[in-house]
């Protein structure tokens, strides 16, 4: 009788042990399934599928911080091209200047108002002068929240009989704002100023 009780007790201990092992395995499996499912959902939110000409293209959504350098430099390039690449066409100039004001604050409007008061754009139109911006480099400090920047380039001013090259260095800050169709990069240029704009050399056409 005593032997049977001992066997029964041993069987109960074994049953209890394997029940706990099975329970731990089930809990571990459930936790793993939940974790992998959560990970898969997060990953799927990072992926965007586009359909173009019967082809499926996979795009990836990245946090803004990962692309600050690219977007900031693209924003600055677009702004400076609008402001310094001009043709002797009044409507085109007005359109470009208006477009540039969506990308910057009053510091740029102040500069444009001064140019208009001095008759700069009228002289450009009267003399059929065109100008082009040649960008050398763009520096943006990504370690600071106000993103200080400096843009280095040259202006190519094309006249009827000659071409004048001028240096151009500008600086300012960038503030992150909401993206809009007129401001697709979601940055606003603040405290913009021209640090250098002097004649370099001139050549005959």
RODREN-468728 format. One record per residue (C-alpha): residue in one letter; residue number from 1; chain; x, y, z. Coordinates in steps of 0.2 Angstrom, whole numbers, plus 2048, in hexadecimal, padded with zeros to 3 digits. Layout:
% RODREN-468728
<rec code="A" pos="NUM" unit="A" u="X" v="Y" w="Z"/>
...
//
This chain:
% RODREN-468728
<rec code="X" pos="1" unit="A" u="800" v="800" w="800"/>
<rec code="X" pos="2" unit="A" u="80E" v="80C" w="805"/>
<rec code="X" pos="3" unit="A" u="817" v="808" w="7F4"/>
<rec code="X" pos="4" unit="A" u="808" v="80C" w="7EA"/>
<rec code="X" pos="5" unit="A" u="806" v="81D" w="7F4"/>
<rec code="X" pos="6" unit="A" u="818" v="821" w="7F0"/>
<rec code="X" pos="7" unit="A" u="816" v="81D" w="7DE"/>
<rec code="X" pos="8" unit="A" u="806" v="828" w="7DD"/>
<rec code="X" pos="9" unit="A" u="80F" v="836" w="7E6"/>
<rec code="X" pos="10" unit="A" u="81E" v="834" w="7D9"/>
<rec code="X" pos="11" unit="A" u="811" v="834" w="7CB"/>
<rec code="X" pos="12" unit="A" u="809" v="844" w="7D1"/>
<rec code="X" pos="13" unit="A" u="81A" v="84D" w="7D3"/>
<rec code="X" pos="14" unit="A" u="81E" v="848" w="7C1"/>
<rec code="X" pos="15" unit="A" u="80D" v="84D" w="7BB"/>
<rec code="X" pos="16" unit="A" u="80F" v="85E" w="7C4"/>
<rec code="X" pos="17" unit="A" u="821" v="860" w="7BC"/>
<rec code="X" pos="18" unit="A" u="81B" v="85C" w="7AA"/>
<rec code="X" pos="19" unit="A" u="80C" v="867" w="7AC"/>
<rec code="X" pos="20" unit="A" u="817" v="876" w="7B1"/>
<rec code="X" pos="21" unit="A" u="823" v="873" w="7A3"/>
<rec code="X" pos="22" unit="A" u="814" v="872" w="797"/>
<rec code="X" pos="23" unit="A" u="80D" v="882" w="79E"/>
<rec code="X" pos="24" unit="A" u="81D" v="88B" w="79D"/>
<rec code="X" pos="25" unit="A" u="81F" v="885" w="78B"/>
<rec code="X" pos="26" unit="A" u="80E" v="88B" w="786"/>
<rec code="X" pos="27" unit="A" u="811" v="89C" w="78F"/>
<rec code="X" pos="28" unit="A" u="822" v="89E" w="786"/>
<rec code="X" pos="29" unit="A" u="81A" v="899" w="775"/>
<rec code="X" pos="30" unit="A" u="80C" v="8A5" w="778"/>
<rec code="X" pos="31" unit="A" u="818" v="8B3" w="77C"/>
<rec code="X" pos="32" unit="A" u="823" v="8B0" w="76D"/>
<rec code="X" pos="33" unit="A" u="814" v="8B0" w="762"/>
<rec code="X" pos="34" unit="A" u="80E" v="8C1" w="769"/>
<rec code="X" pos="35" unit="A" u="81F" v="8C8" w="767"/>
<rec code="X" pos="36" unit="A" u="821" v="8C2" w="755"/>
<rec code="X" pos="37" unit="A" u="810" v="8C8" w="751"/>
<rec code="X" pos="38" unit="A" u="813" v="8D9" w="758"/>
<rec code="X" pos="39" unit="A" u="824" v="8DA" w="74F"/>
<rec code="X" pos="40" unit="A" u="81C" v="8D6" w="73F"/>
<rec code="X" pos="41" unit="A" u="80E" v="8E3" w="741"/>
<rec code="X" pos="42" unit="A" u="81B" v="8F0" w="745"/>
<rec code="X" pos="43" unit="A" u="825" v="8EB" w="735"/>
<rec code="X" pos="44" unit="A" u="816" v="8EB" w="72A"/>
<rec code="X" pos="45" unit="A" u="813" v="8FD" w="730"/>
<rec code="X" pos="46" unit="A" u="824" v="902" w="729"/>
<rec code="X" pos="47" unit="A" u="820" v="8FB" w="718"/>
<rec code="X" pos="48" unit="A" u="816" v="904" w="70B"/>
<rec code="X" pos="49" unit="A" u="811" v="8FC" w="6FA"/>
<rec code="X" pos="50" unit="A" u="80F" v="907" w="6EB"/>
<rec code="X" pos="51" unit="A" u="807" v="901" w="6DA"/>
<rec code="X" pos="52" unit="A" u="80E" v="909" w="6CB"/>
<rec code="X" pos="53" unit="A" u="80B" v="902" w="6B9"/>
<rec code="X" pos="54" unit="A" u="806" v="8F1" w="6BF"/>
<rec code="X" pos="55" unit="A" u="815" v="8EF" w="6CA"/>
<rec code="X" pos="56" unit="A" u="815" v="8EF" w="6DD"/>
<rec code="X" pos="57" unit="A" u="823" v="8F9" w="6E5"/>
<rec code="X" pos="58" unit="A" u="827" v="8F8" w="6F7"/>
<rec code="X" pos="59" unit="A" u="82B" v="908" w="700"/>
<rec code="X" pos="60" unit="A" u="831" v="90A" w="712"/>
<rec code="X" pos="61" unit="A" u="82B" v="917" w="71F"/>
<rec code="X" pos="62" unit="A" u="83A" v="91E" w="729"/>
<rec code="X" pos="63" unit="A" u="83A" v="929" w="739"/>
<rec code="X" pos="64" unit="A" u="83D" v="93B" w="734"/>
<rec code="X" pos="65" unit="A" u="84D" v="93B" w="73E"/>
<rec code="X" pos="66" unit="A" u="855" v="92E" w="733"/>
<rec code="X" pos="67" unit="A" u="853" v="93A" w="724"/>
<rec code="X" pos="68" unit="A" u="856" v="94B" w="72B"/>
<rec code="X" pos="69" unit="A" u="866" v="94E" w="722"/>
<rec code="X" pos="70" unit="A" u="85F" v="949" w="711"/>
<rec code="X" pos="71" unit="A" u="84F" v="952" w="713"/>
<rec code="X" pos="72" unit="A" u="857" v="962" w="71A"/>
<rec code="X" pos="73" unit="A" u="863" v="963" w="70D"/>
<rec code="X" pos="74" unit="A" u="856" v="960" w="6FF"/>
<rec code="X" pos="75" unit="A" u="84C" v="96E" w="707"/>
<rec code="X" pos="76" unit="A" u="85A" v="97A" w="707"/>
<rec code="X" pos="77" unit="A" u="85F" v="976" w="6F5"/>
<rec code="X" pos="78" unit="A" u="84D" v="979" w="6EF"/>
<rec code="X" pos="79" unit="A" u="84C" v="989" w="6F8"/>
<rec code="X" pos="80" unit="A" u="85C" v="990" w="6F2"/>
<rec code="X" pos="81" unit="A" u="859" v="98A" w="6E0"/>
<rec code="X" pos="82" unit="A" u="848" v="994" w="6E0"/>
<rec code="X" pos="83" unit="A" u="850" v="9A3" w="6E7"/>
<rec code="X" pos="84" unit="A" u="860" v="9A4" w="6DD"/>
<rec code="X" pos="85" unit="A" u="85D" v="99B" w="6CC"/>
<rec code="X" pos="86" unit="A" u="853" v="9A8" w="6C3"/>
<rec code="X" pos="87" unit="A" u="84E" v="9AC" w="6B1"/>
<rec code="X" pos="88" unit="A" u="849" v="9BC" w="6A9"/>
<rec code="X" pos="89" unit="A" u="837" v="9B8" w="6AA"/>
<rec code="X" pos="90" unit="A" u="82C" v="9C2" w="6B6"/>
<rec code="X" pos="91" unit="A" u="81F" v="9B5" w="6B9"/>
<rec code="X" pos="92" unit="A" u="82B" v="9A8" w="6BC"/>
<rec code="X" pos="93" unit="A" u="835" v="9B2" w="6C9"/>
<rec code="X" pos="94" unit="A" u="825" v="9B7" w="6D2"/>
<rec code="X" pos="95" unit="A" u="820" v="9A5" w="6D3"/>
<rec code="X" pos="96" unit="A" u="831" v="99F" w="6D9"/>
<rec code="X" pos="97" unit="A" u="832" v="9AC" w="6E6"/>
<rec code="X" pos="98" unit="A" u="821" v="9A8" w="6EC"/>
<rec code="X" pos="99" unit="A" u="825" v="996" w="6ED"/>
<rec code="X" pos="100" unit="A" u="835" v="999" w="6F7"/>
<rec code="X" pos="101" unit="A" u="82B" v="9A3" w="704"/>
<rec code="X" pos="102" unit="A" u="822" v="993" w="709"/>
<rec code="X" pos="103" unit="A" u="833" v="98B" w="70E"/>
<rec code="X" pos="104" unit="A" u="839" v="999" w="719"/>
<rec code="X" pos="105" unit="A" u="834" v="9A6" w="726"/>
<rec code="X" pos="106" unit="A" u="833" v="9BA" w="725"/>
<rec code="X" pos="107" unit="A" u="846" v="9BB" w="725"/>
<rec code="X" pos="108" unit="A" u="846" v="9B6" w="712"/>
<rec code="X" pos="109" unit="A" u="837" v="9C1" w="70F"/>
<rec code="X" pos="110" unit="A" u="841" v="9D0" w="716"/>
<rec code="X" pos="111" unit="A" u="84F" v="9CC" w="70A"/>
<rec code="X" pos="112" unit="A" u="844" v="9CB" w="6FB"/>
<rec code="X" pos="113" unit="A" u="83B" v="9DB" w="700"/>
<rec code="X" pos="114" unit="A" u="84C" v="9E4" w="700"/>
<rec code="X" pos="115" unit="A" u="850" v="9DD" w="6EF"/>
<rec code="X" pos="116" unit="A" u="840" v="9E3" w="6E8"/>
<rec code="X" pos="117" unit="A" u="842" v="9F4" w="6EF"/>
<rec code="X" pos="118" unit="A" u="853" v="9F6" w="6E7"/>
<rec code="X" pos="119" unit="A" u="84C" v="9F0" w="6D6"/>
<rec code="X" pos="120" unit="A" u="857" v="9E1" w="6D5"/>
<rec code="X" pos="121" unit="A" u="84A" v="9D6" w="6CC"/>
<rec code="X" pos="122" unit="A" u="845" v="9E4" w="6C0"/>
<rec code="X" pos="123" unit="A" u="857" v="9E7" w="6BB"/>
<rec code="X" pos="124" unit="A" u="859" v="9D4" w="6B8"/>
<rec code="X" pos="125" unit="A" u="849" v="9D4" w="6AD"/>
<rec code="X" pos="126" unit="A" u="84F" v="9E4" w="6A4"/>
<rec code="X" pos="127" unit="A" u="860" v="9DD" w="6A0"/>
<rec code="X" pos="128" unit="A" u="85A" v="9CC" w="69C"/>
<rec code="X" pos="129" unit="A" u="866" v="9C5" w="6A9"/>
<rec code="X" pos="130" unit="A" u="864" v="9B3" w="6AF"/>
<rec code="X" pos="131" unit="A" u="86C" v="9AB" w="6BE"/>
<rec code="X" pos="132" unit="A" u="870" v="99A" w="6C4"/>
<rec code="X" pos="133" unit="A" u="875" v="993" w="6D5"/>
<rec code="X" pos="134" unit="A" u="883" v="986" w="6D5"/>
<rec code="X" pos="135" unit="A" u="883" v="97E" w="6E6"/>
<rec code="X" pos="136" unit="A" u="893" v="978" w="6EE"/>
<rec code="X" pos="137" unit="A" u="88E" v="970" w="6FE"/>
<rec code="X" pos="138" unit="A" u="880" v="971" w="70C"/>
<rec code="X" pos="139" unit="A" u="884" v="96F" w="71E"/>
<rec code="X" pos="140" unit="A" u="877" v="96B" w="72B"/>
<rec code="X" pos="141" unit="A" u="87A" v="968" w="73E"/>
<rec code="X" pos="142" unit="A" u="86F" v="95A" w="742"/>
<rec code="X" pos="143" unit="A" u="874" v="959" w="754"/>
<rec code="X" pos="144" unit="A" u="86A" v="969" w="758"/>
<rec code="X" pos="145" unit="A" u="857" v="96A" w="759"/>
<rec code="X" pos="146" unit="A" u="858" v="97B" w="74F"/>
<rec code="X" pos="147" unit="A" u="862" v="973" w="741"/>
<rec code="X" pos="148" unit="A" u="86F" v="981" w="73D"/>
<rec code="X" pos="149" unit="A" u="874" v="981" w="72B"/>
<rec code="X" pos="150" unit="A" u="880" v="989" w="71F"/>
<rec code="X" pos="151" unit="A" u="87F" v="988" w="70C"/>
<rec code="X" pos="152" unit="A" u="88E" v="98B" w="700"/>
<rec code="X" pos="153" unit="A" u="88D" v="98E" w="6EE"/>
<rec code="X" pos="154" unit="A" u="88F" v="99A" w="6DF"/>
<rec code="X" pos="155" unit="A" u="884" v="9A5" w="6D5"/>
<rec code="X" pos="156" unit="A" u="886" v="9A5" w="6C2"/>
<rec code="X" pos="157" unit="A" u="87F" v="9B5" w="6BB"/>
<rec code="X" pos="158" unit="A" u="87E" v="9B5" w="6A9"/>
<rec code="X" pos="159" unit="A" u="87D" v="9C5" w="69F"/>
<rec code="X" pos="160" unit="A" u="87D" v="9C9" w="68D"/>
<rec code="X" pos="161" unit="A" u="88F" v="9CB" w="68B"/>
<rec code="X" pos="162" unit="A" u="897" v="9C3" w="69B"/>
<rec code="X" pos="163" unit="A" u="894" v="9B6" w="6A9"/>
<rec code="X" pos="164" unit="A" u="898" v="9BB" w="6BB"/>
<rec code="X" pos="165" unit="A" u="89B" v="9AF" w="6C9"/>
<rec code="X" pos="166" unit="A" u="897" v="9B4" w="6DB"/>
<rec code="X" pos="167" unit="A" u="89A" v="9AA" w="6EB"/>
<rec code="X" pos="168" unit="A" u="88B" v="9A6" w="6F6"/>
<rec code="X" pos="169" unit="A" u="88B" v="9A1" w="708"/>
<rec code="X" pos="170" unit="A" u="87A" v="9A1" w="712"/>
<rec code="X" pos="171" unit="A" u="876" v="99B" w="723"/>
<rec code="X" pos="172" unit="A" u="867" v="999" w="72E"/>
<rec code="X" pos="173" unit="A" u="85D" v="98C" w="738"/>
<rec code="X" pos="174" unit="A" u="850" v="97F" w="734"/>
<rec code="X" pos="175" unit="A" u="840" v="97C" w="73D"/>
<rec code="X" pos="176" unit="A" u="836" v="96C" w="73B"/>
<rec code="X" pos="177" unit="A" u="824" v="96F" w="736"/>
<rec code="X" pos="178" unit="A" u="815" v="966" w="72F"/>
<rec code="X" pos="179" unit="A" u="817" v="960" w="71D"/>
<rec code="X" pos="180" unit="A" u="80C" v="969" w="710"/>
<rec code="X" pos="181" unit="A" u="80B" v="968" w="6FD"/>
<rec code="X" pos="182" unit="A" u="814" v="979" w="6FC"/>
<rec code="X" pos="183" unit="A" u="821" v="973" w="709"/>
<rec code="X" pos="184" unit="A" u="824" v="960" w="706"/>
<rec code="X" pos="185" unit="A" u="833" v="95E" w="711"/>
<rec code="X" pos="186" unit="A" u="82B" v="966" w="721"/>
<rec code="X" pos="187" unit="A" u="838" v="972" w="725"/>
<rec code="X" pos="188" unit="A" u="838" v="985" w="727"/>
<rec code="X" pos="189" unit="A" u="848" v="990" w="725"/>
<rec code="X" pos="190" unit="A" u="84A" v="99C" w="732"/>
<rec code="X" pos="191" unit="A" u="857" v="9AA" w="736"/>
<rec code="X" pos="192" unit="A" u="85D" v="9A9" w="724"/>
<rec code="X" pos="193" unit="A" u="86B" v="9B5" w="71F"/>
<rec code="X" pos="194" unit="A" u="878" v="9B7" w="711"/>
<rec code="X" pos="195" unit="A" u="889" v="9B6" w="718"/>
<rec code="X" pos="196" unit="A" u="893" v="9B8" w="708"/>
<rec code="X" pos="197" unit="A" u="88E" v="9BE" w="6F7"/>
<rec code="X" pos="198" unit="A" u="89D" v="9C5" w="6EE"/>
<rec code="X" pos="199" unit="A" u="8A4" v="9C5" w="6DC"/>
<rec code="X" pos="200" unit="A" u="8B0" v="9B8" w="6D8"/>
<rec code="X" pos="201" unit="A" u="8B4" v="9BA" w="6C6"/>
<rec code="X" pos="202" unit="A" u="8AD" v="9BE" w="6B5"/>
<rec code="X" pos="203" unit="A" u="8AF" v="9B7" w="6A4"/>
<rec code="X" pos="204" unit="A" u="8A9" v="9BD" w="692"/>
<rec code="X" pos="205" unit="A" u="89C" v="9B3" w="689"/>
//
